[in-house]
Amino acid sequence: MEFLIMGFALLLAKDHHSATALWIGAVIAILCLLTAGMMKTIRGWYLGSLIQVALISYGVVIPTMYFMGTLFAGLWIAAFVIGRKGEAIRASLIAAQEKGSGSI
């Protein structure tokens, strides 16, 4: 989804900004796309976090990206929080299941 948002931001920036700003936006968009495949590794999580900062920073070029980058960063943080809670619940259920089946 972030890849598409960056693509639209590049369309907005193409007429009024320098080639350097467009190249930076293109690199961010490509990194968004490539990072999706890396999410099973810790490097993917770190790179994803850096991309969130880069999306917010692209607001210097397209001011709307301040809002969109912050929105996606909030979703990114929510994924971490909810994911950790889900993993803790899953671990407790597995532990309870092993404890219950061990006594029979």
C-alpha positions in Angstrom: 0.0 0.0 0.0 2.8 2.4 0.8 4.3 1.7 -2.6 1.1 3.0 -4.2 1.1 6.1 -2.0 4.7 6.9 -2.9 3.8 6.4 -6.6 1.0 8.9 -6.3 3.3 11.3 -4.4 5.8 11.0 -7.2 3.1 11.9 -9.7 2.3 15.0 -7.7 6.0 15.9 -7.4 7.0 15.4 -11.0 6.0 18.8 -12.3 7.3 21.0 -9.5 10.4 19.4 -8.0 13.9 18.5 -9.0 15.1 15.2 -10.4 16.9 14.5 -7.1 13.6 14.7 -5.1 12.0 12.4 -7.7 14.9 9.9 -7.4 14.7 9.9 -3.7 10.9 9.2 -3.9 11.5 6.4 -6.4 14.1 4.8 -4.1 11.6 5.0 -1.2 8.9 3.5 -3.3 11.1 0.6 -4.5 12.3 -0.1 -0.9 8.6 -0.2 0.2 8.0 -2.9 -2.4 11.2 -4.9 -1.7 10.8 -4.7 2.1 7.5 -6.5 1.9 9.3 -9.7 0.9 11.9 -9.3 3.7 9.4 -9.1 6.6 10.3 -12.6 7.8 13.8 -11.5 8.8 14.9 -9.0 11.4 16.5 -6.9 8.7 13.1 -6.4 7.1 11.7 -5.1 10.4 14.5 -2.6 10.7 14.3 -1.5 7.1 10.6 -1.2 7.4 11.0 1.1 10.4 13.5 3.3 8.4 11.0 3.5 5.5 8.4 4.8 7.9 10.8 7.7 8.8 11.6 8.2 5.1 7.9 8.5 4.3 7.3 11.1 6.9 10.5 12.9 5.7 9.2 13.0 2.1 6.7 15.5 3.5 9.4 18.1 2.7 8.7 17.5 -1.0 4.9 16.7 -0.8 3.4 18.2 2.4 0.6 15.6 2.4 3.2 12.9 3.0 3.6 14.2 6.6 0.0 13.0 7.2 0.2 9.8 5.2 3.6 8.9 6.6 2.4 9.5 10.1 -0.7 7.4 9.4 1.3 4.5 8.1 3.9 4.8 11.0 0.9 4.6 13.4 -0.2 1.4 11.7 3.3 0.1 11.8 3.5 0.7 15.6 0.1 -0.8 16.1 1.2 -4.0 14.3 4.1 -4.3 16.7 1.9 -3.8 19.8 -0.9 -6.1 18.7 1.5 -8.7 17.3 3.3 -8.9 20.7 0.0 -9.2 22.6 -1.1 -11.9 20.1 2.1 -13.8 20.5 1.9 -13.7 24.3 -1.7 -15.0 24.2 -0.6 -17.8 21.8 2.3 -18.8 24.1 0.0 -18.9 27.1 -2.5 -21.1 25.3 0.2 -23.5 24.1 1.6 -23.7 27.6 -1.8 -24.3 29.1 -2.5 -27.0 26.4 0.8 -28.7 27.1 0.2 -28.6 30.9 -3.3 -30.0 30.5 -2.3 -32.9 28.2 0.7 -33.8 30.3 -1.4 -34.7 33.3 -3.7 -37.2 31.5 
